[in-house]
Amino acid sequence: MAESSTPSAQSQTGTEEPTSSVAISPQPTPSQTTNQQVIEFASAPLTAVIDNLARLAGINYILDYKVPYGQVGPDGQPAPQPMLTVRWEGVTPEQALLAVLNNYDLQLVMDPKTQIARITKKDPAAPDPLFTKVIQLKYAGVSNMITAVQTVLTDKRSRVVADIRTAQLIVTATEKELAAVEELIDRLDTPTRQVLIEAHIIETGRNPESIKGIDWAGTLEGQAFSFGNATMNVSNSLTTLTVPGLGGARYSRSTSAEFYTGAGLALNTRSGFTPDIGFLNAQGLNAVLSMLNKDNETRVISTPRAVTLDNQPAELSVTRTYPIFQITPGTVNVAGGSQVQYTNVGTVLIVTPRISANDYIWLHLRPEVSSWAGIAKRVVGDQTYEADIFDFRRIETQVLIPSGNTLVMGGLISDAMGNQYTKVPLLGDLPLIGLAFRHESKSASRKNLLIFVTPTIVKDNDFRPTSTDFLNTPMPDISAKEPSFWDSAKPYDWSDLPKY
């Protein structure tokens, strides 16, 4: 509570100096700093209050002659001045001095050359003076803070400059603007909260396969046949065929192939068979009896974890780099070339947390699981081109869950069914006995992906206090130890032997 009498009410026309008392308690309140005091004045003249507060604040000053308070008039009498009765707690002497000067339209102007302040009256038409203050940032970045500070600087003369090396802001502004800047920085320059991201990525797969029957493909595909006792290898050009003649004589004749079969059978029907009797015989018999069931189960588990700042993305990845070859075919005048590019294949989880009220966490999740699937081939002209095939499975979602709870994402299921049948025509269609001339293969592939994500807000008491004597500990001796005489290949120095 503070009481202050107006100049007109406390003015005095006599030459007798009024009585005054000044009480300053050096003991600060427990919640204040050591510079904050209890300041009390009872019926004290304004000039006496200014003198006491300036001495406590360590400010050297001079009173402007235009200030009438305490000046001697033409009649030789001091000019009347107001009397103050105030009591302030938890303020510094400098704050109290500025409050008194502002109440009576006075200002404190520091002379940078003499370092002596001058107390003078405020000019109502003059703009507010500018003050420069260096503000140290504790947690926030200077680039982001400059944008926020500029929103409260309304005077065109005010400006803010950042020192990135020391994370400080140099603010030049009016007194009111500086107060608004300091209040804004106090609210924004706070430690950023952190979130622990724990993920469990489970991928299960099952590949059952069933193979049953007799496969005759090795017998009926890709065989070469012969006529009589000679083998025919027929091409698109004229071919010489040598066969045994009648009565043991041998002769040769030129013929052209006019009929071809996929099994290597070649016939010449224009002039009939030579010799008179011919027959077909297969070079081999190959049949495979299959009765097999296979089942393959796989399970891949990834458990990455990381700590990230609030509203900052975290990437958890367990990948393998695959090379991709890009081949440029050459021409008559330009030689061909190749380039190698790499792609990451595996498990990648990108999480961006943002802490909301009541310890809820908003999550933006982008999990991705990729794998190599094979090679694709394409023939263009007389050249064959190959390219890698990759499988990708992705989920992108946004959720709001309490801290410490687990989010489950699933449904990335892929099923592939395959059936293959082979049979001997007609024979494979017969009842019962047709089983001996049929072959079937059934396969299936099923993959399931489950992702568990648990975000947890990191509290201040989660960190264990540590202490280290690293700077006071001498560096250990890491010099290499000389090998023994038995292990060393260098000649032994016999000069080190003791002399007797």
Long-range contacts (C-beta under 8 A, 24 or more apart in sequence): 1-87, 2-86, 2-87, 2-88, 3-85, 3-86, 4-82, 4-84, 4-85, 4-86, 4-103, 5-82, 5-83, 5-84, 5-85, 6-82, 7-80, 7-81, 7-82, 7-104, 10-82, 10-83, 11-80, 11-81, 11-82, 12-80, 13-80, 15-77, 15-78, 17-45, 18-43, 18-45, 18-83, 19-43, 20-44, 20-45, 20-48, 20-83, 22-48, 22-49, 22-52, 24-52, 24-56, 28-90, 29-89, 29-90, 31-90, 32-90, 35-92, 36-90, 36-91, 36-92, 37-91, 37-92, 37-93, 38-87, 38-88, 38-89, 38-90, 39-86, 39-87, 39-88, 39-89, 39-91, 39-93, 39-96, 40-86, 40-87, 40-88, 41-84, 41-85, 41-86, 41-87, 42-85, 43-83, 43-84, 43-85, 44-83, 44-84, 44-85, 45-69, 45-70, 45-81, 45-82, 45-83, 45-84, 46-70, 46-81, 46-82, 46-83, 46-84, 46-100, 46-104, 47-81, 49-84, 49-100, 50-97, 50-100, 50-101, 50-119, 53-93, 53-94, 53-96, 53-97, 53-100, 54-93, 54-97, 54-117, 56-93, 57-92, 57-93, 57-94, 57-97, 59-94, 59-97, 59-108, 59-117, 60-115, 60-116, 60-117, 61-108, 61-116, 61-117, 61-118, 61-119, 62-116, 62-117, 62-118, 62-119, 63-119, 64-118, 64-119, 64-120, 64-121, 66-120, 66-121, 67-106, 67-119, 67-120, 67-121, 69-104, 127-155, 127-157, 128-155, 128-174, 128-175, 128-176, 129-174, 129-175, 130-155, 130-157, 130-158, 130-172, 130-173, 130-174, 131-172, 131-173, 131-174, 131-175, 131-178, 132-170, 132-171, 132-172, 133-170, 133-171, 133-178, 134-168, 134-169, 134-170, 134-171, 135-168, 135-169, 135-171, 135-181, 135-182, 135-185, 136-166, 136-167, 136-168, 137-167, 137-168, 137-169, 137-185, 137-189, 138-189, 138-191, 139-189, 139-190, 139-191, 139-192, 140-185, 140-188, 140-189, 140-190, 141-167, 142-167, 142-168, 142-169, 145-169, 145-185, 145-188, 145-189, 148-184, 148-188, 149-181, 149-184, 149-185, 152-177, 152-180, 152-181, 152-184, 153-177, 153-181, 192-309, 192-310, 193-309, 193-310, 193-355, 193-457, 193-458, 194-307, 194-308, 194-309, 194-310, 194-457, 194-458, 195-307, 195-308, 195-309, 195-310, 195-353, 195-355, 195-361, 195-455, 195-456, 195-457, 195-458, 196-305, 196-306, 196-307, 196-455, 196-456, 196-457, 196-458, 197-305, 197-306, 197-307, 197-308, 197-314, 197-316, 197-351, 197-353, 197-453, 197-454, 197-455, 198-303, 198-305, 198-453, 198-454, 198-455, 198-456, 199-302, 199-303, 199-304, 199-305, 199-316, 199-349, 199-351, 199-451, 199-452, 199-453, 199-454, 200-301, 200-302, 200-303, 200-451, 200-452, 201-301, 201-302, 201-303, 201-304, 201-347, 201-349, 201-367, 201-369, 201-449, 201-450, 201-451, 201-452, 202-299, 202-300, 202-301, 202-449, 202-450, 202-451, 202-452, 203-298, 203-299, 203-300, 203-301, 203-369, 203-447, 203-448, 203-449, 203-450, 204-297, 204-298, 204-299, 204-300, 204-447, 204-448, 204-450, 205-296, 205-297, 205-298, 205-299, 205-445, 205-446, 205-447, 205-448, 206-295, 206-296, 206-297, 206-298, 206-444, 206-445, 206-446, 207-294, 207-295, 207-296, 207-297, 207-443, 207-444, 207-445, 207-446, 208-293, 208-294, 208-295, 208-296, 208-443, 208-444, 209-292, 209-293, 209-294, 209-295, 209-296, 209-441, 209-442, 209-443, 209-444, 210-292, 210-293, 210-294, 210-441, 210-442, 210-443, 211-290, 211-291, 211-292, 211-293, 211-294, 211-440, 211-441, 211-442, 212-290, 212-291, 212-292, 212-439, 212-440, 213-289, 213-290, 213-422, 213-435, 213-438, 213-439, 213-440, 214-287, 214-288, 214-289, 214-290, 214-435, 214-436, 214-437, 214-438, 214-439, 215-287, 215-288, 215-290, 215-422, 215-439, 216-286, 216-287, 216-422, 216-424, 216-437, 216-439, 217-422, 217-439, 218-284, 218-286, 218-287, 218-288, 219-282, 219-284, 219-285, 219-286, 219-287, 220-263, 220-424, 221-263, 222-263, 222-264, 223-263, 223-264, 223-282, 223-283, 223-284, 224-263, 224-264, 224-283, 225-263, 225-264, 225-265, 225-280, 225-281, 225-282, 225-283, 226-280, 226-281, 227-273, 227-278, 227-279, 227-280, 228-275, 228-277, 228-278, 228-279, 232-266, 233-266, 234-260, 234-266, 241-274, 243-274, 243-275, 244-275, 245-275, 246-275, 246-276, 288-439, 290-439, 290-441, 302-347, 304-349, 307-458, 308-351, 308-353, 310-353, 310-354, 310-355, 311-352, 311-353, 311-354, 312-352, 313-350, 313-351, 313-352, 314-350, 314-351, 314-352, 314-353, 315-348, 315-349, 315-350, 316-348, 316-349, 316-350, 316-351, 317-344, 317-346, 317-347, 317-348, 317-349, 318-346, 318-347, 319-344, 319-345, 319-346, 319-347, 319-348, 320-344, 320-345, 320-346, 321-345, 322-372, 322-388, 322-390, 324-388, 327-385, 329-383, 343-390, 344-370, 345-370, 345-371, 345-372, 345-390, 346-370, 346-371, 349-451, 349-453, 351-453, 351-455, 353-455, 355-457, 356-400, 358-402, 359-402, 359-403, 359-457, 360-400, 360-401, 360-402, 360-403, 361-400, 361-401, 361-402, 361-403, 361-455, 361-457, 362-398, 362-399, 362-400, 363-398, 363-399, 363-400, 363-401, 363-407, 363-453, 363-455, 364-397, 364-398, 365-395, 365-396, 365-397, 365-398, 365-399, 365-407, 365-409, 365-453, 366-394, 366-395, 366-396, 367-394, 367-395, 367-409, 367-451, 368-392, 368-393, 368-394, 368-395, 369-393, 369-394, 369-412, 369-449, 393-449, 395-451, 401-455, 403-455, 403-456, 403-457, 404-454, 404-455, 404-456, 405-454, 406-452, 406-453, 406-454, 407-452, 407-453, 407-454, 407-455, 408-450, 408-451, 408-452, 409-450, 409-451, 409-452, 409-453, 410-448, 410-449, 410-450, 410-451, 412-448, 412-449, 413-446, 413-447, 413-448, 413-449, 414-445, 414-446, 414-447, 415-444, 415-445, 415-446, 416-444, 416-445, 416-446, 417-443, 417-444, 418-442, 418-443, 418-444, 419-443
